[in-house]
Amino acid sequence: MLCSLHIENIAVIERSDVDFSAGFNVLTGETGAGKSMLIDALDAVLGGRASREIVRHGAEKALVSAVFRCVDADKWFEENEIDAEEEIIIQRRISAEGKSSCRVNGMPVTVQQLRSLGAVLLDIHGQNDGRQLLDESRHLAYLDSFGELDELTSDYYESYRAWRDVEKEIRRLSMDELEKERLIENLHYQITEIENADIRLGEEDELNERRSLMKNSGKLTEALDAAYEALYSGSDNAVALAADAEDCVSHASGYASELKDTLSIITDARFMLEDAAERIADMRAAMDFSPEEYDFIEERLALLRRLERKYGIDEAAVLAHLESCRSRLEEIEFAGDMILRLEKDKDKLVKEILKKGAALTAARKEAAEKLSERVESELKYLSMPSVRFVAKVEPLAEARGFGASGCDDVKFFMSANAGEEPGRISKIASGGELSRIMLAMKSVLAEGDKVESLVFDEIDTGVSGIAAQRVGEKIGQMSGKKQVICITHLPQIAAMADTHFRIMKQERSGRTYTSVTELDKEGRIGELARLYGGDVVTELTLRSAEEQLAAAEAFKAANR
């Protein structure tokens, strides 16, 4: 569960620490006091979008940190190679320039990693989530989640993906005759051009080196002649001098035997000098360049560079392009045979898809009946006594009869009043009904959800009176199994809380500051009275608030 939240410089919140408890945590306060800023901070610390606009004006950076305990996130830690600890400490910094950094237990992580961890830790239900029920494309996902159909949907999708890949390959190979002839002609041209060039790996470097040698042959010849003269052909050359030294030391070694090693060194040096002179002579002899050779090298290099500009950055890339052209040409020439084989594979996959789709449809219809019963039951409890809720599973309106998600079209229908036929939620449900339907869905889906903490940002939209009382009771029941954090404006919901925080906005020295304060019993009575009567808090509203608290405590004691 979420144990604590630390916030610095998030919008109107300069600094705040909130220690949450297990069970039902509620946050109340005037409109604009900054309640939703806490939800935004929670969303940011769990990998949500966080732009520089969230940073308090004048601050260099914003910081949010959260501490979770007793959470089963071992799989995430194993996959991300971070040591799991008893506490999960998450930090996120957002600079005024919009740059962001994230850490989990002190280790840096990406926003994507943080988002995947957040999905395990917390489920945030925002103010507009009820509107998602109007998007019928989401209904199938709700049903699959309730029915725990992950294994069936994954198995089906594997076959669908294989079919889609085969279909894509058939489309790629299929072309009209004119296009086919044009492509074959172009491939033949490229293959012939590269093959005629007879490219050899490393040839360009060799030609560049030879051309450089030829361009500098005058200076090179002069240097070689001078070196040969110094070593061998000139008067007092190095070889002759070494030979003289060798004779002298040889004579001297007859009188001093310790000079024998020195004599050996001089002899070796003479041999090395003679070898060097021979090498220089050989190279000088080879320096017989012809204008024809230079022209050939220039033409060859020009050809190689032209081919590299057309087909690749170097010889290896050009040769790789040649192989690609050969493969593509062979593929086109034998495309008819390949398409026949692929069509057979596609037919097999379609049969496989329809078989798996039928199994998925059966499972969805069974889950739809249970979901309809459960949601309808929850809605009746939430002060919709005549409601009818139906999750319909119908054949997909596509010519082939299947799609990426199966063979089904799932839509939720409801009737809020007796005697009326269920219609699409998008056409019938009011704002308050949408809020209650979403709460009912959350209540049902949460039973199989491993996420231990739920956040509701103004789930009471469009709800009042007895319906508000029932919403509060339902959240109170949910908080017996999961931690719930809820922002509300309704005293009926706030009274059900185990821990109550008041959020207040104040002005000091021309700046706005928001504070979060945990209320004791007397504080809760006063806050509930404010929710009832606004600025006019009377003895009557205080007594009503006290009675509301007592009734809530009695309900929780009997229903948890």
C-alpha positions in Angstrom: 0.0 0.0 0.0 1.0 3.7 -0.3 2.4 4.8 3.0 3.6 8.3 2.4 3.9 11.0 -0.2 6.4 13.8 -0.2 5.8 16.8 -2.5 8.0 19.8 -3.2 7.1 22.6 -5.6 4.2 21.0 -7.4 2.0 23.9 -8.7 0.5 25.6 -5.6 2.1 23.0 -3.2 5.4 24.3 -2.0 6.1 21.4 0.4 3.8 18.7 1.9 4.1 15.3 3.5 1.1 13.0 3.6 1.1 9.8 5.6 -1.7 7.5 4.3 -3.2 4.6 6.2 -4.6 1.3 5.2 -8.4 1.3 4.5 -10.2 4.4 3.3 -8.3 7.8 3.0 -10.3 10.8 2.0 -9.2 14.3 0.9 -11.6 17.2 1.0 -11.2 20.9 0.5 -12.6 23.9 -1.4 -12.6 23.9 -5.2 -9.2 25.0 -6.4 -7.5 24.3 -3.1 -5.1 21.9 -4.8 -6.7 18.5 -4.2 -6.1 17.3 -7.8 -2.5 18.4 -7.5 -2.0 15.5 -5.1 -3.3 13.1 -7.7 -1.1 14.8 -10.4 1.9 14.3 -8.1 1.0 10.6 -7.6 0.6 10.2 -11.3 3.9 11.8 -11.9 5.8 9.7 -9.4 4.4 6.6 -11.0 5.6 7.5 -14.5 2.8 9.7 -15.8 3.3 12.7 -18.0 5.0 15.5 -16.2 5.7 18.7 -18.1 7.6 21.7 -16.8 4.2 23.5 -16.2 3.8 21.3 -13.1 6.8 23.0 -11.5 5.9 25.8 -9.0 6.5 29.2 -10.5 10.0 30.5 -9.4 11.3 27.0 -8.4 14.2 25.3 -10.2 12.7 21.9 -9.9 9.9 19.8 -8.4 10.3 16.6 -6.4 7.8 13.9 -5.6 8.7 10.8 -3.6 6.4 7.9 -2.5 6.9 5.0 -0.2 5.1 1.7 -0.7 5.1 -1.3 1.6 3.6 -4.9 1.4 3.4 -4.9 -2.4 4.1 -7.9 -4.6 6.4 -6.3 -7.1 9.1 -9.0 -7.1 8.6 -9.7 -10.8 9.2 -6.1 -11.8 12.4 -5.9 -9.7 13.7 -9.2 -11.2 13.0 -8.1 -14.8 14.7 -4.7 -14.2 17.6 -6.2 -12.2 17.1 -4.1 -9.1 17.3 -5.6 -5.6 13.8 -5.9 -4.0 13.5 -4.5 -0.5 10.7 -4.4 2.1 10.0 -0.8 1.2 9.7 0.6 -2.3 10.9 4.2 -2.4 10.2 6.1 -5.6 11.6 9.5 -6.5 11.0 11.7 -9.5 12.5 15.1 -10.1 11.2 17.5 -12.8 13.2 20.6 -13.7 11.9 23.9 -14.7 13.2 23.1 -18.2 11.1 20.0 -18.3 13.8 17.4 -17.8 13.0 14.5 -15.6 14.9 11.9 -13.6 13.5 8.8 -11.8 14.8 6.5 -9.1 13.5 3.4 -7.5 15.2 2.4 -4.2 18.1 4.7 -5.2 18.6 3.2 -8.6 18.0 5.3 -11.8 15.2 4.1 -14.0 13.5 5.3 -17.2 10.0 6.8 -17.2 8.8 3.7 -19.1 10.2 1.4 -16.3 8.5 3.6 -13.7 5.2 3.5 -15.5 5.3 -0.3 -15.6 6.0 -0.4 -11.8 3.2 2.1 -11.2 0.7 -0.2 -12.9 1.5 -2.8 -10.2 1.4 -0.4 -7.3 -1.6 1.9 -7.9 -4.8 2.2 -9.9 -5.8 5.9 -10.4 -9.4 6.6 -11.5 -9.5 10.1 -12.7 -12.4 12.5 -13.0 -13.0 11.7 -16.7 -12.6 7.9 -16.4 -16.3 7.5 -16.2 -16.5 9.0 -19.7 -14.4 6.0 -20.9 -17.6 3.9 -20.6 -18.9 6.0 -23.5 -16.1 4.6 -25.7 -17.5 1.3 -26.8 -14.1 0.2 -28.1 -13.0 -0.2 -24.4 -15.9 -2.5 -23.4 -14.2 -5.6 -24.7 -11.1 -4.9 -22.6 -13.3 -4.5 -19.5 -15.0 -7.8 -20.2 -11.7 -9.7 -20.9 -10.2 -8.3 -17.7 -13.2 -9.4 -15.6 -13.2 -12.9 -17.2 -9.4 -13.2 -16.7 -9.1 -14.2 -20.4 -5.4 -13.2 -20.8 -4.3 -16.7 -21.8 -7.1 -17.2 -24.4 -6.6 -13.8 -25.9 -2.8 -14.2 -26.1 -3.2 -17.6 -27.7 -5.7 -16.2 -30.2 -3.5 -13.2 -31.0 -0.5 -15.4 -31.8 -2.4 -17.0 -34.6 -3.9 -13.7 -35.7 -0.4 -12.2 -35.9 0.9 -15.1 -37.9 -2.1 -14.7 -40.3 -1.5 -11.0 -40.6 2.2 -11.5 -41.4 1.3 -14.1 -44.1 -1.3 -11.7 -45.5 1.2 -8.9 -45.6 3.8 -11.1 -47.4 1.2 -12.1 -50.0 0.4 -8.4 -50.7 4.1 -7.7 -51.0 4.6 -10.4 -53.5 1.5 -9.6 -55.5 1.8 -7.0 -58.3 0.5 -6.4 -61.8 2.5 -7.6 -64.8 3.5 -4.1 -65.8 5.0 -3.4 -62.4 6.6 -6.8 -62.3 8.3 -6.2 -65.7 9.5 -2.8 -64.6 11.0 -4.1 -61.4 12.6 -7.1 -63.1 14.2 -4.9 -65.7 15.5 -2.5 -63.0 16.9 -5.4 -60.9 18.6 -6.9 -64.0 20.2 -3.5 -64.8 21.6 -3.1 -61.2 22.9 -6.7 -61.1 24.6 -6.4 -64.4 26.2 -3.0 -63.6 27.6 -4.3 -60.3 28.7 -7.7 -61.7 30.5 -6.0 -64.6 32.5 -3.9 -62.2 34.0 -7.1 -60.7 34.4 -5.4 -57.3 36.9 -6.9 -54.9 36.9 -6.1 -51.1 39.8 -3.8 -50.2 40.5 -2.8 -53.8 39.7 0.9 -53.3 42.2 1.3 -50.5 44.9 -0.4 -52.6 44.2 1.8 -55.6 44.2 5.0 -53.4 47.6 3.9 -52.0 49.0 3.2 -55.5 47.8 6.5 -56.8 49.2 8.4 -53.9 52.6 6.7 -54.6 52.5 7.6 -58.3 51.5 11.3 -57.5 54.5 11.6 -55.2 57.0 9.5 -57.3 59.4 12.4 -57.9 59.9 13.2 -54.3 60.0 9.5 -53.4 62.6 8.7 -56.0 64.8 11.5 -54.8 64.6 10.3 -51.2 65.3 6.7 -52.2 68.3 7.6 -54.3 69.7 9.7 -51.4 69.1 6.9 -48.9 70.8 4.3 -51.2 73.8 6.5 -51.7 74.1 7.0 -47.9 73.8 3.3 -47.2 75.7 1.7 -50.1 76.8 3.5 -53.2 78.4 6.7 -51.9 81.9 7.3 -50.7 82.1 6.6 -47.0 78.7 4.8 -47.1 77.3 3.2 -44.1 77.9 -0.4 -45.2 81.6 0.3 -46.0 82.1 2.0 -42.7 80.4 -0.8 -40.9 82.7 -3.3 -42.7 85.8 -1.2 -41.7 84.6 -1.2 -38.1 84.0 -5.0 -38.3 87.7 -5.6 -39.5 89.1 -3.4 -36.7 87.1 -5.0 -34.0 87.9 -8.5 -35.4 91.6 -7.7 -35.2 91.3 -6.2 -31.7 89.3 -9.3 -30.4 92.5 -11.3 -30.8 93.9 -9.4 -27.9 90.6 -8.9 -25.9 88.2 -11.8 -26.1 85.4 -9.7 -24.5 85.1 -7.8 -27.8 83.6 -10.9 -29.5 80.1 -10.0 -28.6 80.6 -6.5 -29.9 82.0 -7.9 -33.1 78.8 -10.0 -33.5 76.6 -6.9 -33.1 78.6 -5.0 -35.7 78.4 -7.9 -38.1 74.7 -8.1 -37.7 74.3 -4.4 -38.2 76.3 -4.6 -41.5 74.1 -7.4 -42.7 70.9 -5.3 -41.8 72.3 -2.3 -43.6 73.0 -4.3 -46.7 69.5 -5.8 -46.6 68.0 -2.3 -46.2 70.0 -1.1 -49.2 68.8 -4.0 -51.3 65.2 -3.2 -50.4 65.6 0.4 -51.3 67.2 -0.7 -54.6 64.3 -3.0 -55.4 61.7 -0.3 -54.6 63.6 2.2 -56.7 63.6 -0.3 -59.6 59.8 -0.7 -59.3 59.2 3.0 -59.5 58.6 2.8 -63.2 55.1 4.2 -63.6 53.3 4.7 -66.8 50.7 7.3 -67.7 48.4 4.5 -68.8 48.5 2.9 -65.3 47.7 6.2 -63.7 44.7 6.7 -66.0 43.5 3.2 -65.3 43.6 3.8 -61.5 41.7 7.1 -61.9 39.0 5.5 -64.0 38.7 2.5 -61.7 38.3 4.7 -58.6 35.7 6.9 -60.4 33.7 3.7 -61.2 33.9 2.4 -57.6 32.8 5.8 -56.2 29.9 6.1 -58.6 28.7 2.6 -57.6 29.1 3.5 -53.9 27.0 6.6 -54.4 24.3 4.6 -56.0 24.3 1.4 -54.0 26.2 1.7 -50.7 28.9 3.5 -48.8 31.7 1.1 -49.6 32.6 -2.0 -51.5 31.0 -4.3 -48.9 27.7 -2.4 -49.0 27.7 -2.5 -52.9 28.2 -6.3 -52.8 25.5 -6.6 -50.2 23.2 -4.7 -52.4 24.1 -7.0 -55.3 23.0 -10.1 -53.2 19.8 -8.3 -52.2 19.0 -7.6 -55.8 19.6 -11.3 -56.8 17.4 -12.5 -53.9 14.6 -10.0 -54.8 14.8 -11.0 -58.5 14.6 -14.7 -57.6 11.7 -13.9 -55.3 9.8 -12.1 -58.0 10.4 -14.7 -60.7 9.1 -17.4 -58.3 6.5 -15.2 -56.7 3.6 -17.2 -58.1 4.8 -20.4 -56.5 5.5 -18.6 -53.2 2.0 -17.0 -53.2 0.4 -20.5 -53.7 2.3 -21.8 -50.7 1.4 -18.8 -48.6 -2.2 -19.0 -49.5 -2.3 -22.6 -48.2 -0.6 -21.4 -45.0 -3.2 -18.6 -44.7 -6.1 -21.0 -45.1 -4.7 -23.1 -42.3 -4.3 -20.1 -40.1 -7.8 -18.9 -40.8 -9.2 -22.2 -39.6 -7.0 -22.0 -36.5 -8.1 -18.4 -35.8 -11.8 -19.3 -36.1 -11.3 -22.3 -33.8 -9.5 -20.3 -31.2 -11.9 -17.4 -31.7 -14.9 -19.7 -31.1 -13.3 -20.8 -27.8 -12.7 -17.1 -26.9 -16.3 -16.2 -27.8 -17.7 -18.9 -25.6 -15.6 -17.8 -22.7 -16.6 -14.1 -23.2 -20.3 -15.0 -23.3 -19.9 -16.8 -20.0 -18.0 -13.9 -18.5 -20.6 -11.5 -19.9 -23.4 -13.2 -18.1 -21.5 -13.1 -14.8 -20.4 -9.5 -15.4 -23.9 -8.4 -16.1 -25.2 -10.0 -12.9 -22.4 -8.6 -10.8 -22.5 -5.0 -12.1 -26.3 -5.0 -12.0 -26.2 -6.1 -8.4 -23.7 -3.4 -7.5 -25.7 -0.7 -9.3 -28.8 -1.7 -7.4 -26.9 -1.2 -4.2 -25.7 2.2 -5.5 -29.3 3.4 -5.5 -30.3 2.3 -9.0 -33.0 -0.2 -8.0 -34.6 -0.6 -11.5 -31.4 -0.8 -13.4 -30.7 -3.5 -16.0 -27.1 -3.9 -17.2 -26.2 -6.2 -20.1 -22.8 -7.0 -21.6 -23.6 -8.1 -25.1 -21.2 -10.3 -27.1 -22.1 -10.2 -30.8 -20.3 -11.4 -34.0 -17.8 -8.9 -35.3 -19.2 -6.9 -38.3 -16.3 -7.7 -40.6 -16.4 -9.7 -43.9 -13.8 -12.2 -42.7 -15.4 -12.5 -39.3 -12.4 -11.9 -37.1 -10.0 -9.1 -36.0 -7.0 -8.5 -33.8 -9.1 -9.0 -30.6 -11.2 -12.0 -31.7 -14.5 -12.6 -33.5 -16.6 -10.5 -31.1 -18.0 -7.1 -30.7 -18.7 -6.3 -27.1 -20.9 -3.4 -26.0 -22.5 -2.5 -22.7 -26.2 -1.8 -22.6 -28.3 -0.5 -19.7 -31.7 0.7 -18.7 -31.9 2.9 -15.6 -35.8 2.9 -15.4 -38.3 0.1 -15.1 -40.1 -0.8 -18.4 -37.4 0.5 -20.7 -35.3 -1.7 -23.0 -31.6 -1.5 -22.4 -29.8 0.8 -24.8 -26.2 1.9 -25.4 -24.6 3.5 -22.3 -23.4 6.3 -24.6 -27.0 7.2 -25.5 -28.7 6.7 -22.1 -26.4 7.2 -19.0 -26.3 10.5 -17.2 -23.1 11.8 -15.6 -24.1 10.5 -12.1 -25.0 7.1 -13.6 -21.7 6.9 -15.4 -19.9 7.6 -12.1 -21.8 4.8 -10.4 -21.4 2.3 -13.3 -17.6 3.0 -13.3 -17.5 2.5 -9.5 -19.4 -0.7 -9.9 -17.0 -1.9 -12.6 -14.0 -1.0 -10.4 -15.6 -2.8 -7.5 -16.1 -6.0 -9.5 -12.8 -5.8 -11.4 -10.8 -5.0 -8.3 -11.6 -8.4 -6.8 -9.3 -10.2 -9.3 -6.8 -7.3 -9.5 -3.5 -7.6 -7.7 -3.1 -3.8 -7.3 -3.4 -3.1 -3.6 -4.2 0.6 -3.8 -7.0 2.5 -5.6 -7.3 6.2 -6.1 -10.6 7.9 -7.0 -10.5 11.5 -8.0 -14.1 12.8 -7.5 -16.0 9.6 -8.1 -19.0 11.5 -6.8 -19.5 13.6 -10.0 -23.3 14.0 -10.6 -24.2 12.0 -7.5 -26.1 13.3 -4.5 -28.6 12.2 -1.7 -29.1 8.5 -1.1 -26.9 7.6 -4.1 -24.0 9.5 -2.5 -24.6 7.6 0.7 -24.5 4.3 -1.2 -21.3 5.3 -3.1 -19.6 6.1 0.2 -20.7 2.7 1.6 -19.5 0.9 -1.5 -16.1 2.6 -1.3 -16.0 1.8 2.4 -16.6 -1.9 1.7 -13.9 -1.9 -1.0 -11.4 -0.4 1.5 -11.8 -3.4 3.7 -9.8 -5.4 1.1 -7.8 -2.6 -0.6 -6.4 0.7 0.3 -8.5 3.5 -1.1 -7.6 7.2 -1.6 -10.5 9.4 -2.6 -11.1 13.1 -3.3 -14.6 14.1 -2.7 -17.0 17.0 -2.1 -19.7 14.9 -0.5 -20.0 14.5 3.3 -21.7 11.1 2.8 -18.5 9.8 1.3 -16.1 11.7 3.5 -17.8 10.3 6.6 -16.9 6.7 5.6 -13.1 7.4 5.7 -10.7 5.9 8.1 -8.3 8.8 7.7 -9.4 12.3 6.6 -7.2 15.0 5.2 -8.2 18.6 4.6 -6.5 20.5 1.9 -6.5 24.3 2.3 -5.2 27.1 0.1 -3.8 30.3 1.7 -2.1 33.5 0.5 1.1 34.7 2.2 3.1 37.7 0.9 1.4 37.6 -2.4 2.0 33.9 -3.1 -0.5 31.0 -2.9 0.3 28.0 -0.6 -1.5 24.7 -0.2 -1.4 22.7 3.0 -2.5 19.1 3.7 -3.6 18.4 7.3 -4.8 15.1 8.8 -8.0 15.8 10.9 -8.8 14.4 14.3 -12.4 13.6 15.2 -13.3 17.2 16.1 -11.7 18.4 12.9 -13.6 15.8 10.9 -16.9 16.9 12.4 -16.1 20.5 11.5 -15.1 19.6 7.9 -18.2 17.5 7.4 -20.3 20.4 8.7 -18.6 22.7 6.2 -19.4 20.2 3.4 -23.0 20.3 4.5 -23.4 24.0 5.0 -20.5 25.8 3.4 -19.5 28.9 5.4 -22.6 28.7 7.6 -21.7 26.0 10.2 -24.3 25.8 12.9 -25.0 23.6 15.9 -27.4 21.7 13.7 -24.9 21.0 10.9 -22.3 20.0 13.5 -24.7 17.5 15.1 -25.6 16.2 11.7 -22.0 15.7 10.9 -21.4 13.9 14.2 -24.4 11.6 13.5 -23.0 11.0 10.0 -19.7 9.9 11.5 -21.3 7.6 14.0 -23.5 6.0 11.3 -20.5 5.5 9.1 -18.5 3.8 11.9 -21.4 1.5 12.6 -21.7 0.6 8.9 -18.0 -0.2 8.7 -18.1 -2.3 11.8 -21.0 -4.4 10.4 -19.8 -4.7 6.8 -16.1 -5.2 6.7 
